[in-house]
Structures are given as structure tokens and as C-alpha cells.
């Protein structure tokens, strides 16, 4: 199963990148991936990120490992829960309108046949779009309201 969403953010790439990779400010803008923490203050290759997501009522704690960081371009992390492996890519690109951010999450594993019981495709798609919308709202705030570069 693959869930892919994208959004255009009317803000400079460095601002969008800095907001997304600064784990200390996730609680200010990210309403989906709650209680984010890590061994480092920023998203960095090889580090683990811990957060809680609520696909339904019950929260699910996740601890993906950051596999790849290409500054200003791409972040990839991989995690496993309930016998399902998820590989999540965030791809950043500059356009005339601002920054396009693509979120692509690929799920695999033996329990994927039961995934409809654990996770709803529609709900996961909705949460993916919400993370992108939250990022857009934060990055498009005027400097005094949003994060400083």
C-alpha cells in the first residue's frame, strides 16, 4: 500500500526545510505526529525519531530511524509496528509558486492483509494531508508569527 500526497507552500525552501527538520518546534505546528522527540534536536541521518500518531482513538507510538537526509531535498525514515514496515519519504522541491512537498509512505509486511483492521487507508491519507497542511500553515505565517530562519 502506498499513500502519497503533496502540497505547495508559498514560502522559501530554507524556511520550510528548517521548520520541518527542527524537532523542537513540531509541537507548535504538527497536530498529527504528537510528542515528537529524538536524540538530536534536528532530523539527522541515523537518528531515531519518536512520536505518537492516532489513526483512530488509540494512540500508536512509533520510532522510525532516519535513513537519508539530503538537505533541502529529501528525508526518508523507516519504522516497523505490528509486523508492518513503513518507509516514509518527504521530497522538497522549489517551484515558481514556492515549495512543493511530497509525502510518500509505502507499507509492506506479512500483516498487510490485516492492515484494514489496524489502519484505514482513507484515515492514513487524511492524516498525511493534515501533516502537510499543518506545515504549510506554519511556513506561510509572517516572520513574527512563524518560525525564524
Buried (B, 14 or more C-beta within 10 A) or exposed (E): BEBEBBBBBEBBBEBBBBBBBBBEBBEEBBEBBBEBBBEBEBBBBEBBBBBEBEBEEEEBEBBBBBBEBEEBBBBBBBBBBEEBBBBBBBBBBEEEEBBBBBBBBBBEBEBBEEBEEBBBEEEBBBBBBBBBBBBBEBBBBEEEEBBEE
